[in-house]
């Protein structure tokens, strides 16, 4: 087949990608979604290649730039996004070729390269077996039933703080974001520009942001998304002080239950001690079976080049791992 591989460098005719995304994932987005994701990112423009056959885009793959704290140093990283291949062109090596082109461009920009991915079933083998990516951890989901939260919060003492909704123009929020420092060895950088782009300007999801305020000081924030009729995902829970996770996390979770009609709050099971402990104390549970609610798992794989052998990126326990890091 005469297939052309071309890097996407301008925002033109993104309808070709919206069509491919619907065919591959059954997800409907408009053209602005790809402009937002590939070109408006404060961390920089995405590296994306497409495969073209007879004038039609039949495959696409790319990475978006990010910044991470890694062992105390801020480094530019990348996350894999939208590995898409038209059904008529699968098993023809398109994904591997696209990924090789993307990786080479990323290496040309950064000799010390760190990339993350959360692949689906079809692309996982390509990442791990053909492209030298490494499985770091298979991540579980944990969930909190409304009734358990109510029991855990029964007869709690009256609080000396307020829980407030935070919008894009909130000065307390942006001052808080500018002062964030990592609690883990590997932690995504989330400043006010990145937060605004990813949360408030997101064309696909409508996130809610709440904060815990005491004496006019924002101690911590929670980002959540009501994704289905009965469920809500906590995308990000963050406090300036580690000890506040245990002290205040359950109050923010209880507030979500009061504000919504959902029956379950769920999130990813982080192995970071401060966060995992707070969720367990709040009452989060794990489904130990291979079926039923919240049983699914997601592989977390990385590609690294030029990092020291003892880098924390090789150990999942060193990550501040929360859904906000997903693309």
N, C-alpha and C positions, 0 to 999 in steps of 0.2 A: 504493500500500500504506500502511496505517496503522501506521507504525513509530514506536515511542517510543524516545528516547535518554535514558539515565539514568546518572548517576554512581554507581559502587559505593562506598559509604561504610561498610558494615558487613560483618562476616564472617557471612553467612547463606546457606545453601543454595548452597554453592560447587560442588555436584554439577553445576549447570548449566554451569559453566565446564570442569569435567573432561570432561564429555561433548563439549563443543565442541572442546576441545583434541585429543581422540582423533579426532574426525571430520576436523579440519583437518590435523593433523600426524601422526596415528597414534601418538601418545605417550600412554601411560597414567600418570596421576598421581592421587593422592587429594586430598580437599578440603584437607588440611593443607598441601599444597604452595602453594596460593593464599593461605592464611592467612599462611604463612611469608614468601612473596614480597611480598605486597601490604600486610601489616599489621605484621609483626615486624621489618622493616628498621630498623636503628638510625639510618639517615639520614632516616627519616620515612615516612609513609604514601604509597602509590602514588596516582597520579591515573589512574583507570580508568573508562571509559565502556562501557556495553553497549547493543546495539540489540535491542529486544524487539518481536516480532510475535506477536500472538494469545497472549500470555502466555508465550512461549518465547524464550529468548535465542538470537539468530541471528547476532550479531556482537559482538566485543569488541576493545578496544585500550586500551593505557595506557602510562604511563611510570613508572619507579621512580626515586626521588631518589638521588643519589650526591654525593660530594664529590671535587673534583679540585684538585690544585695546577695553577694556570695562570699562567705567568710569575711565579712566586714568591708567588702569593696563593691561598689556599684559597677556592674558590667552590662553591656548590651547583649541581649539574647534574642532568640526567635522562637515562635510557636508555629507549628504546622497547622494549616487550615485548608478546608475544602479539597480533599483528595477526591476528585470526581472523574469518572470515566463513563461515557455513554455505554449502555448495555451491549450495543452491537460491536463495541471495540474493546471489551474486556478480555483479559487473558492474552493480550498482545504486547505486553511490556510497556504500555504507555505510562503507567504510574511510575515505574522505576526510572524511565528515561526523564520524565518531568522532574522527579525528585533529585536526580543526579544534576540536572541543570540548575535547579534552585540551590542545591547545596554548594555547587561550585561558585555561584555568584556570591553566596553568603560568605564562603571562605575567602573570596577575593576582597571582601569588605572587612572581614575580621579573621585574622589568623588564629585567634583563640576563640573557638566557636562552640556555643552551647545552644542546643535546640531541644524543645520539648514537644510532645505530641500525646494525644489521647485517641488512638486509632480505633476505628470500628473493626468488625470481624474481617471484612474483606481486605483491608489495607494492613492489618497487623503483621501478617506474614511477610509482606513486602518490606516493611520497616525493619523488622528484626532479622529476617533471613537473607535479605538481598541488599540492604542499605546500611548495615553496621550500626543500627540503633540497638539500644539495650533496655530490656524491661527492668524498671526500678521497683515497681510495686503494682499489685492489682488492688485497686481501691474499693473498699466497701462503702455502702451508704448506711447511715444511722438515722433513726427516726424517733420523734417524740409525740406520743398520742396526747390529745387534749386532756383526757382524764388523768393521765400521769402527771402532767404539768400542774393541773389543778390540785392534785394531792400533794405534790412537792411544795406548792406555794401556800397551802392551807395554814392559816394562823401566822403567816410571816409578819414581823413587826412593820409598823408604818414606816414608809421610806422617807428619807430626808433629801430626796432628789426629785427631779421631774424627767419624764420621758417625752420628747418632743419630736415632731415631724420636721425633717430638714429638706429644704429645696435648694435649687442651684445657686441662689443668691445669698445663702446663709453664711455670714462672716465667721461664725463660730466653727462651722464645718470646715471651711477652707483654711482657717488658722490651724485647726486640728490636723488636717491633712499635711500641711507644710511642716509640721513638727514630728511626724511619724518616724520612728526608728525601728529597725527589725527586732523581733523577739526570737527569731530562729536563724540558723546559719544560712539558709537559702530562703529568701523572702522577696516576693514581687514588690517592686517600687510602685507605690500608688500615691502620687501627689495630686494637687487640685486639677491640673490639666488632664492627666490620665483618668482621674475619677470622673470628671465632667464628660469626657468623651465616651468612656465605657458605660457609665451608669445613666447620666441625665440625657445624653445625646443619642443613645442607642435606638435605632429605628425599628428594631425587632421586639425588644422586651421593655415593659414598663415597670421599672424597679421602684421599690419603696425604700426610703432612707429614714431611720429614726436614730435619735441620740439620747444619751443619758447625761443630764446636766445637773450640776450641783454648784451653788454659789456662782452662777453665771460662767461656769467652766465646763466645757464638754469633756467628759471623762472617757467616753467610748461611743462607737456607732455600730449599727447593724443595717445591712442591706439585705432585703428579702424580696422574693417574687412569688406571687400567687399564680402558680402555673396551671393548676387544674382546679376543679370544683372543691375538692376536699383536701388539697395539699398545698404546701408552701415550702419553698426552698430557701434556706439561709445561705446567701451567696458570700457574705463576708461579715465576720464578727471581729471587732478590733477595739482594744483598750490601750491607752498609753502605758498603763502600769500593769504588769503581769498579774499581780495579786487581785486586780479588779475583775478578771475573768471569772474566778470562782465566786466573788462577792456579788456581782451584778448581772451576769449573763442570764440567769433565770428570770429576772425582772423584764428584760427586753423580750424574751421569748413569750412570757405571759402576756405582755402588751400586744404582741402579734395575734395571739389567740383572741384577745378581747376586741381587736380591731377588725377581725375577719371571721368568716364562718367556717374556716377550714378545720379539719379534724386531726391533721398530722403536719408537723414541721419536720423536714428532713434536710440532711446535708451530707457532705463527704466525711468519712472517718479519718481525721488527721491523727498522725502519731506524735505530733508535737505535744509534749507533756502538759503545758499550760492550757492548751485548747481542748485536748482530749479529756482532761480531768474536769474541766468546767462543763462540758457536754454530759459526761457521765453523772456528775452531781445534779445536773438539771433534769435527769431522767431519761436521756436518750438510750435507745435499745438497738440491737443488731438482729436482723433476721438470719438465723444460722442455716437456713435451708436453701435449696437451689430453686425454689419457686415461691410464689406469694409476694406480698407487697415489699418493696425495697430490697429485693434479693439480688438485683443486678449488680454487676461489678464493672469497673472501667480500668483498662490497662494504662499505666503511665510509663512512657518510654522516653529515653533521651538519646541525643547524639552529641558527642563531645570530641573536640579536637584541640590539643594544645594545653589542656588543663593538667595540673599536677596530679599525681596518682592518689594523693590523700585528700583531694577536694571533697567537700561535703555534698556535692551534687550526686555522688554515687550512693548516698544513704538516704532513704526516704524519711527516716526519723528526724533528719535535719531540716525538713521543709515545713514552712508555714503553709500547709496545703488546705486550700478552701476553694469552693466553686468559682470565686471571682477570677481565679487564674485561668479558667477555661476561656477559649476564644469566643 
